[in-house]
């Protein structure tokens, strides 16, 4: 086993909040640090001091449509230049996290049209929102007569949201047969 030397750490986190007005805030953050002092054209960053520290907050409705967006560059390698792009992330408003979101972000904010690091944060927004909506907005298990419906009532004949969205929960797979037998379908051979 070769020896290793820690050089760089990138931390990406996402938090989702349900608001009392029915909207949801999705907040993502990226922090890059080095394990040794690092010389930039703009000066030295000491060990552990962020090279990049970016935040992106979007507000969405329950259809996953972006109704507000705010980007912030807390720490950047080129002060006075990097942070000037933040207002352009208002272009996220109107996009839907489940309808070609990543493609639309690349078209609007890819390359020199955006900040590489803030744009990278957009990649975690759809899955963070879907995970937050699970059990809150989206039904994720079979309903029973004794279940109090969280939020709006969901018809009992509606297939749980997560089915057929990954290999483990394919309609013809073992997990669906075991945990969602009502929705299990055998694969039709051609």
C-alpha positions as CSV (number, residue, x, y, z in Angstrom):
1,X,0.0,0.0,0.0
2,X,1.6,3.3,-1.0
3,X,1.8,6.2,1.5
4,X,-0.5,9.1,0.8
5,X,-0.3,12.9,1.5
6,X,-3.5,14.8,2.0
7,X,-3.5,17.7,-0.4
8,X,-7.0,19.1,-0.9
9,X,-10.5,18.9,0.7
10,X,-13.8,19.9,-1.0
11,X,-16.9,19.9,1.1
12,X,-20.3,20.2,-0.4
13,X,-23.4,20.3,1.7
14,X,-27.1,20.9,1.2
15,X,-29.9,21.7,3.6
16,X,-33.6,22.0,2.8
17,X,-36.1,23.9,4.8
18,X,-40.0,23.8,4.7
19,X,-41.3,27.4,5.0
20,X,-44.5,28.3,6.7
21,X,-45.7,30.0,3.4
22,X,-45.7,26.6,1.6
23,X,-42.4,27.2,-0.2
24,X,-39.1,25.4,0.4
25,X,-35.6,26.7,0.6
26,X,-32.7,24.6,-0.7
27,X,-29.3,25.8,0.4
28,X,-26.1,24.4,-0.9
29,X,-22.5,25.3,0.1
30,X,-19.1,24.5,-1.3
31,X,-15.8,24.9,0.6
32,X,-12.3,24.1,-0.8
33,X,-9.3,24.0,1.5
34,X,-5.7,22.9,1.2
35,X,-3.7,20.8,3.6
36,X,-0.7,23.1,3.3
37,X,-0.2,26.8,2.7
38,X,-1.2,27.6,-0.9
39,X,0.1,30.4,-3.0
40,X,-2.4,32.1,-5.3
41,X,-1.7,35.0,-7.7
42,X,-3.6,37.1,-5.1
43,X,-1.5,35.9,-2.1
44,X,-1.1,33.0,0.2
45,X,-3.9,31.1,1.8
46,X,-2.8,29.4,5.0
47,X,-3.7,25.8,5.8
48,X,-7.4,25.3,6.3
49,X,-8.3,28.8,5.0
50,X,-10.9,28.5,2.2
51,X,-9.7,29.0,-1.4
52,X,-13.4,28.8,-2.4
53,X,-16.4,29.3,-0.2
54,X,-19.6,29.6,-2.2
55,X,-23.3,29.4,-1.3
56,X,-26.4,29.0,-3.4
57,X,-29.9,29.3,-2.1
58,X,-33.0,28.7,-4.1
59,X,-36.6,28.8,-3.2
60,X,-38.9,26.3,-4.8
61,X,-42.6,25.5,-4.8
62,X,-44.0,22.0,-4.4
63,X,-43.9,21.4,-8.2
64,X,-40.1,21.9,-7.9
65,X,-40.1,25.2,-9.8
66,X,-37.5,27.7,-8.7
67,X,-39.2,31.0,-7.6
68,X,-36.1,32.7,-6.2
69,X,-32.3,32.3,-6.3
70,X,-29.4,33.9,-4.5
71,X,-25.7,33.1,-5.0
72,X,-23.0,34.3,-2.6
73,X,-19.2,34.1,-2.9
74,X,-17.9,34.3,0.6
75,X,-14.3,33.5,-0.2
76,X,-12.8,33.6,-3.7
77,X,-9.3,33.3,-5.2
78,X,-9.8,36.6,-7.2
79,X,-11.5,39.1,-5.0
80,X,-13.3,41.8,-6.9
81,X,-13.8,39.6,-9.9
82,X,-15.2,36.2,-8.9
83,X,-18.1,37.5,-6.8
84,X,-19.4,39.8,-9.6
85,X,-21.3,36.8,-11.3
86,X,-23.5,36.1,-8.3
87,X,-26.5,38.2,-9.6
88,X,-26.6,36.1,-12.8
89,X,-27.8,33.1,-10.8
90,X,-31.2,34.8,-10.8
91,X,-31.5,33.0,-14.2
92,X,-32.4,29.9,-12.2
93,X,-35.8,31.4,-11.5
94,X,-38.5,29.7,-13.6
95,X,-36.5,26.5,-14.1
96,X,-37.9,23.2,-12.7
97,X,-35.6,20.9,-10.8
98,X,-37.1,17.8,-12.5
99,X,-37.4,19.1,-16.1
100,X,-34.0,19.3,-17.8
101,X,-32.7,21.4,-14.9
102,X,-29.0,20.5,-15.3
103,X,-29.1,21.0,-19.0
104,X,-30.8,24.4,-18.7
105,X,-28.3,25.5,-16.0
106,X,-25.4,24.6,-18.4
107,X,-26.9,26.6,-21.2
108,X,-27.5,29.6,-19.0
109,X,-24.5,29.5,-16.6
110,X,-21.9,27.2,-18.0
111,X,-18.4,28.2,-18.8
112,X,-17.7,31.9,-18.8
113,X,-21.4,32.6,-18.2
114,X,-21.1,31.6,-14.6
115,X,-18.8,30.5,-11.7
116,X,-17.6,26.9,-12.0
117,X,-18.0,26.4,-8.3
118,X,-21.5,27.9,-7.9
119,X,-22.7,26.1,-11.0
120,X,-21.4,22.9,-9.6
121,X,-23.6,23.4,-6.6
122,X,-26.7,23.4,-8.8
123,X,-26.0,19.7,-9.4
124,X,-27.0,18.8,-5.8
125,X,-30.2,20.8,-5.8
126,X,-32.6,18.4,-7.5
127,X,-31.7,15.3,-5.4
128,X,-31.6,17.3,-2.2
129,X,-35.1,18.7,-2.9
130,X,-36.5,15.2,-3.8
131,X,-35.0,13.7,-0.6
132,X,-36.6,16.5,1.4
133,X,-40.0,16.1,-0.3
134,X,-40.0,12.3,0.4
135,X,-42.7,11.7,2.9
136,X,-43.5,15.4,3.1
137,X,-44.8,16.2,-0.4
138,X,-44.3,12.9,-2.2
139,X,-45.8,9.6,-1.0
140,X,-43.0,7.1,-0.6
141,X,-44.8,4.0,0.8
142,X,-48.1,2.2,0.5
143,X,-51.0,4.2,2.1
144,X,-53.1,2.4,4.7
145,X,-56.5,3.3,5.9
146,X,-55.1,4.5,9.3
147,X,-52.5,6.8,7.8
148,X,-53.0,10.5,8.5
149,X,-52.1,12.1,5.2
150,X,-49.2,14.6,5.5
151,X,-50.0,17.7,3.6
152,X,-52.5,17.3,0.7
153,X,-54.3,14.0,0.5
154,X,-52.8,11.5,-2.0
155,X,-55.0,9.1,-3.9
156,X,-54.3,5.6,-2.7
157,X,-54.1,4.4,-6.3
158,X,-51.1,6.7,-7.0
159,X,-47.8,4.9,-7.5
160,X,-45.2,5.9,-4.9
161,X,-42.9,8.6,-6.4
162,X,-39.6,6.8,-6.2
163,X,-40.6,3.7,-8.1
164,X,-38.9,3.3,-11.4
165,X,-36.4,6.1,-10.7
166,X,-33.4,3.8,-9.9
167,X,-32.3,0.3,-10.5
168,X,-33.2,-1.0,-7.0
169,X,-36.8,0.3,-7.3
170,X,-37.6,-0.9,-10.8
171,X,-41.1,-2.2,-11.1
172,X,-39.9,-5.7,-12.1
173,X,-37.3,-5.9,-9.3
174,X,-37.0,-7.7,-6.0
175,X,-37.3,-4.6,-3.8
176,X,-40.6,-3.6,-5.4
177,X,-41.9,-7.2,-5.2
178,X,-41.1,-7.3,-1.4
179,X,-41.9,-3.7,-0.3
180,X,-44.4,-2.5,-2.9
181,X,-46.1,-5.7,-4.1
182,X,-49.1,-3.9,-5.5
183,X,-46.8,-2.1,-8.0
184,X,-44.7,-5.1,-8.9
185,X,-44.8,-6.0,-12.6
186,X,-43.0,-9.0,-14.2
187,X,-40.8,-8.1,-17.1
188,X,-42.4,-8.7,-20.4
189,X,-40.0,-10.6,-22.7
190,X,-40.0,-9.6,-26.4
